[in-house]
Amino acid sequence: MAAKKKPKKKRDYKKEYRDFRGKPKQIKNRDARNKARSEAAKKGQVKKGDGKEVDHKKPLSKGGSNTSKNTRVVSRKTNRKKGAK
């Protein structure tokens, strides 16, 4: 006899999103990413809607800094593929 599957509990994605984004660590990292993008925009490297992002060579989540030595401008696809490795 086949075992019965448990009915899946419906996830509240909106609640998960709100809870995750509201954590102090996430707020701090988001502020740092926004600062890096702002600095790159001042230099004319990145514009809104151009498909480029500021990549941190050593991710902020792994203790990386927001200095120009640790940042570079790459395509969105490249940055998202890399993740926080």
Residue pairs with C-beta under 8 A, 6 or more apart in sequence:
20 26
21 27
21 30
29 60
29 61
32 60
32 66
33 54
33 56
33 60
35 66
36 54
36 56
36 66
36 71
37 46
37 53
37 54
39 54
39 66
39 68
39 71
40 46
40 54
40 71
40 73
41 47
41 48
45 52
45 73
46 52
46 53
46 54
46 73
51 75
51 76
52 73
52 74
52 75
52 76
53 73
53 74
53 75
53 76
53 79
54 71
54 72
54 73
55 71
55 72
55 73
55 74
55 78
55 79
55 82
56 64
56 66
56 70
56 71
57 64
57 70
57 71
57 72
58 64
58 65
58 70
59 84
59 85
60 66
61 84
62 84
64 70
